[in-house]
């Protein structure tokens, strides 16, 4: 039964002894013969069944014709039994003269227990006689040198993948050898510790510790991190960084099997602040949101305000840029919102450079422009002009927005920066009372200021003051 269809020219019994797990497939890849030992491991095998009814062809992948196996050549063939996942067959494929396919395979076993679980023992496996040597030599064309080269290439590829993973990671890694010399690091660590790529490798523990001390918050007492006995303490440590930005780094260290040291640094600034942000937000919400809000927009503004206060400027993305394009970005964004208002811009400081976060700058100015439109229900001209001034005695540029609106009393103006305060208590003008609080927080984090002048029935003038970029960088 199982030995039916033995390839021409071979004794059936000898072939069965040499290859007790073989499979022979007709040109349509249906089973025409199989070894007796394979029948023991997989009793459901039946002649004429398609190969794919019993096996998943893993190599060559998705092979469904004899030609696919022919193109695969002398490379390894792997099958996995569908009815029992622990049966994996590995070997080679031979296309016979009649167009059929002979799979000379054997089970992949990791232990005696695995063999016994398949119902097999030593008697089910071929002895290495002359027939086996002859067929194996016919199927093998690679030498031991080629195998070694392939293994070395796989090792290089594996190492390259690990390097790529480390380089793409956001956490810093520093690996020292047994002599305390830095042998591997990644871009994240070089950014955290301000290390030039060309100079990092070869640094000693002491040299890296000196570099770290230059970046730490001088107001905190911090014990040495990169030291020989660092691995003796398995608990993570937190470092307060001052440069290149205020941050909190969590450091872990481990002793490597070769005696070296590996340090793992993770930026936990956001994690260390998230609880405070949550509590501040909930505290503010519980106190202020005692009446229904007009819309979900109020919650968004409140969350933005809580985040800005909690982060204290650590997430600002400041870039030196000319005032002109920034101002135009905000004004042009508002120009189409009201047909009854005209924006008159007098831009005398277009080339003045500010060191600002574009999104926050435009958001603050847009908020002021939006208020000018909302609190001028009759329409009219909203005037925007720039002027020279000082902030804390240093040169600055002001952006003044004047509207012809309803204005405010002195008492109302004194409360303009309070959260949820509305100068128009009637509710006819939409808003949440958070906008000017956001404006003041943003300008303050940039080292600037905001002033408000208003008269009932005349209008309101709001001036945003921003330090010139050279002044801020110099300080």
Residue pairs with C-beta under 8 A, 6 or more apart in sequence:
1 47
2 16
2 33
2 34
2 35
2 36
2 38
2 39
3 12
3 13
3 15
3 16
3 33
3 35
3 36
4 32
4 33
4 47
5 24
5 32
5 33
5 100
6 12
6 15
6 16
6 33
7 15
7 24
7 96
7 102
8 97
10 131
14 129
14 131
15 22
15 131
16 35
16 36
17 126
17 127
17 129
17 131
18 126
18 129
18 131
18 132
18 135
19 35
19 104
19 126
19 132
19 135
20 35
20 36
20 37
20 38
20 124
20 125
20 126
21 35
21 37
21 38
21 41
21 89
21 105
21 106
21 107
22 33
22 34
22 35
22 38
22 102
22 103
22 104
22 105
23 31
23 33
23 34
23 35
23 38
23 51
23 79
23 89
23 102
23 103
23 105
24 31
24 32
24 33
24 34
24 100
24 101
24 102
24 103
25 31
25 32
25 51
25 66
25 100
25 101
25 102
25 103
26 32
26 100
27 66
27 99
27 100
27 101
28 50
29 50
29 51
29 52
29 64
29 65
29 66
29 101
30 48
30 49
30 50
30 51
31 45
31 46
31 47
31 48
31 49
31 50
31 51
31 54
32 47
32 48
32 100
33 47
34 45
34 47
36 124
37 120
37 124
37 125
38 45
38 89
39 45
40 118
40 119
40 120
40 124
41 81
41 87
41 107
41 118
41 119
41 120
41 124
42 54
42 81
42 83
42 84
42 87
44 54
44 83
45 54
51 57
52 64
53 82
54 81
54 82
54 83
55 79
55 80
55 81
55 82
55 89
56 79
56 80
56 82
57 63
57 64
57 78
57 79
58 78
58 79
58 80
59 72
59 75
59 76
59 77
59 78
60 68
60 69
60 71
60 72
60 75
60 77
62 68
63 69
63 72
66 95
66 99
66 100
66 101
69 77
69 93
69 95
69 101
70 95
72 93
74 92
74 139
74 140
74 141
74 142
76 90
76 91
76 92
77 90
77 91
77 92
77 93
77 103
77 105
78 88
78 89
78 90
79 88
79 89
79 90
79 103
79 105
80 87
80 88
80 89
81 87
81 88
81 89
84 118
86 114
86 117
86 118
87 107
87 118
88 107
88 108
89 103
89 105
89 106
89 107
89 108
90 105
90 106
90 108
91 103
91 104
91 105
91 106
92 103
92 104
92 105
92 139
92 140
93 101
93 102
93 103
93 104
94 101
94 102
94 103
94 104
94 138
94 139
95 101
95 102
96 102
104 135
104 139
106 125
106 126
107 115
107 118
107 120
109 115
115 121
126 132
166 173
166 184
166 186
167 186
167 187
169 186
169 188
170 188
170 267
171 188
171 264
171 265
171 266
171 267
172 185
172 186
172 188
172 189
172 190
172 191
172 192
172 193
172 249
172 263
172 264
172 265
172 266
173 184
173 185
173 186
173 188
173 189
173 262
173 263
173 264
173 265
174 182
174 184
174 185
174 189
174 208
174 226
174 262
174 263
174 265
175 182
175 183
175 184
175 185
175 256
175 260
175 261
175 262
175 263
176 182
176 183
176 205
176 260
176 261
176 262
176 263
177 183
177 258
177 259
177 260
178 258
178 259
178 260
180 204
180 205
180 206
180 228
180 261
181 202
181 203
181 204
182 200
182 201
182 202
182 203
182 204
182 208
183 201
183 260
184 201
185 195
185 200
185 201
187 197
188 265
189 195
189 265
190 196
190 197
190 200
191 244
192 241
192 249
192 265
192 267
193 208
193 211
193 212
193 215
194 211
194 215
194 243
194 244
195 203
195 211
203 211
205 226
205 227
205 228
205 261
206 226
208 226
209 224
209 225
209 226
209 227
212 225
212 226
212 239
213 222
214 243
215 241
215 242
215 243
215 244
216 222
216 239
216 240
216 241
216 242
217 240
217 241
217 242
217 246
218 242
219 240
220 240
222 239
222 240
225 237
225 239
225 251
225 263
226 263
228 261
230 253
230 261
230 263
231 253
231 254
231 255
231 261
233 253
236 250
236 251
236 252
237 250
237 251
238 248
238 249
238 250
238 251
238 268
238 272
239 248
239 249
239 250
239 251
240 246
240 247
240 248
241 247
241 248
241 249
245 314
246 269
246 312
246 314
247 267
247 269
247 314
248 267
248 268
248 269
248 272
249 265
249 266
249 267
249 268
250 265
250 266
250 268
251 263
251 264
251 265
252 263
252 264
253 261
253 262
253 263
253 264
254 261
254 262
254 264
255 261
255 262
256 262
269 314
273 310
273 311
276 310
277 306
277 307
277 310
280 306
280 309
280 310
281 302
281 303
281 306
284 302
284 306
284 419
285 299
285 302
288 302
288 419
288 420
289 298
293 299
293 432
294 427
294 430
294 431
294 432
295 432
297 432
298 432
298 434
301 432
301 434
301 435
301 438
302 419
302 432
302 434
304 438
305 419
305 434
305 437
305 438
305 441
308 438
308 441
308 442
308 445
309 441
312 445
313 445
316 357
316 360
316 445
316 446
317 357
317 358
317 359
318 355
318 356
318 357
318 446
319 355
319 356
319 357
319 358
320 353
320 354
320 355
320 469
320 473
321 353
321 354
321 356
321 358
322 350
322 351
322 352
322 353
323 347
323 349
323 350
323 351
323 352
323 353
323 354
323 386
323 397
323 399
323 466
324 347
324 349
324 350
324 351
326 354
326 356
326 358
326 361
326 362
326 365
327 345
327 347
327 350
327 365
327 384
327 386
327 399
329 358
329 362
330 361
330 362
330 365
330 366
330 369
331 343
331 345
331 369
331 384
333 362
333 366
334 343
334 366
334 369
334 370
334 373
335 343
337 370
337 373
338 373
338 379
340 378
340 379
340 380
341 372
341 373
341 376
341 379
341 380
341 381
341 382
342 380
342 381
342 382
343 369
343 381
343 382
343 384
344 381
344 382
344 383
344 384
345 384
345 385
346 383
346 384
346 385
346 386
347 384
347 385
347 386
348 385
348 386
348 387
349 386
349 387
349 388
349 397
352 386
352 397
352 468
353 468
353 469
353 470
354 361
354 397
354 446
354 466
354 467
354 468
354 469
355 446
355 467
355 469
355 472
355 473
356 446
356 466
357 446
360 442
360 445
360 446
361 442
361 446
361 466
363 438
363 442
364 438
364 439
364 442
364 443
364 464
365 399
365 401
365 464
367 435
367 436
367 438
367 439
368 401
368 439
368 462
368 464
369 382
369 384
369 401
370 435
371 403
371 431
371 435
371 436
371 460
371 462
372 382
372 401
372 402
372 403
372 405
372 460
372 462
373 382
373 403
374 429
374 430
374 431
375 403
375 405
375 406
375 407
375 423
375 424
375 429
375 460
376 382
376 403
376 404
376 405
376 406
376 459
377 405
377 406
377 429
378 404
378 405
380 403
380 404
380 405
381 404
382 401
382 402
382 403
382 404
383 400
383 401
383 402
383 403
384 399
384 400
384 401
384 402
385 399
385 400
385 402
386 397
386 398
386 399
386 400
387 397
387 398
387 400
387 463
388 395
388 396
388 397
388 398
389 395
389 396
389 397
389 398
389 465
390 396
391 447
391 448
391 449
391 465
391 466
391 467
392 447
394 467
394 468
394 471
394 475
395 467
395 468
395 471
396 448
396 465
396 466
396 467
396 468
396 471
397 465
397 466
397 468
398 463
398 464
398 465
398 466
399 463
399 464
399 466
400 461
400 462
400 463
401 461
401 462
401 463
401 464
402 459
402 460
402 461
403 459
403 460
403 461
404 458
404 459
405 459
405 460
406 424
406 456
406 457
406 459
407 454
407 455
407 456
407 457
407 458
407 459
407 460
408 416
408 423
408 454
408 455
408 456
408 460
409 456
412 423
412 454
413 452
413 453
413 454
415 421
416 423
416 436
416 452
417 436
417 437
417 440
418 433
418 437
419 433
419 434
419 437
420 432
420 433
420 434
421 433
422 429
422 431
422 433
424 431
436 450
436 452
439 450
439 462
439 464
440 450
443 449
443 450
443 464
443 465
443 466
446 466
446 467
446 472
447 467
447 472
447 475
448 464
448 465
448 466
448 467
449 464
449 465
450 462
450 463
450 464
450 465
451 462
451 463
451 465
452 460
452 461
452 462
452 463
453 460
453 461
454 460
454 461
